[in-house]
Amino acid sequence: MERLERCAALFRRKLLNETFRRHMFPVLLCVAVCGSAVKEFSPLPKTYLSNKRNFLNVYFVKFSWAWTFWLLFPFIALTNFMLTQSKRAVLRRLSSLLVGTVIWYICTRFFTYVEYVTGSCSVSETLFDIEKKPDGKRACMLSGGYWQGFDISGHSFLLPYCILMILEETAVIHAIKLERDSKITVIINALFVALGVTSLIWVWMFFCTAIYFHDFWQKMIGTAFGVLGWYGTYKWWYIKPFSPGLPPGHANRTAGHQE
């Protein structure tokens, strides 16, 4: 338990803090641009992480929204209730996860649609007559072909969005006074550390996506969607009355952090 408290304190000081949150947006853009430039002009040798079947990609990145959602859900519920003592306020703030799910669903569906309308199936003409090539990505792949379309990077969209959302929601920890050795403190610290570790994994895998996968514009457009999803909610809509609202104490974060 003491080790958990030390780990949570380390994350509060060094990672999930106001300074890190303020600088993460330009850092992500820099990673996207510089990493993509490396892939285009000076490709790196293949490694374990350049294989799409690597452990982090298969068990974490593929389910990045699920990991983010189910860690943030109890964290938002507990921390917001401690600060507001209002079930209604908690439900309102939890609706931000519903908004995030809608953004994730619409964007990924849109990316799939773009890949479909811009794509075509490349197959061996010894196996298929050119006029009878499979229509659609799934049919193409089942027929042994390769679908070539403009594949906007879903990872470049979702990982930055999850990172920025975690930073926004975990900043509330600086406004909470946690009692040592209480059960609620242990749970919140455990969730906070888990979110910190998860955000580090997302940053690392975003970097790997930038240097190993997709074309330049596929990653730039994906990243732009992720950043716009965050900016359109936390920097614009959530400021307005009819919205899930910002995390408690949002306006006082900078002052509280400096103290």
Buried (B, 14 or more C-beta within 10 A) or exposed (E): EEEBBEBBEEBBEEBBBBEBBEEBBEBBBEBBBEBBEBBEEEEEEEEEBBEEEBEBBEEBBBEBBEBBBEBBEBBBBBBBBBBBEEEEBBEBBBBBBEBBEEBBEEBBEEBBEBBBEEBEBEBEEEEBEEEEBBEEBEEBEEBEBEBBBBBBBBBBBBBBBBBBBBBBBBBBBBBBEBEEEEEBBBEBBBBBBBBBBBBEBBBBBBBBBBBBBBBBEBBBBBBBBBBBBBEEBBEEBBEEEEBBBBBBBBEEBBEEBEE
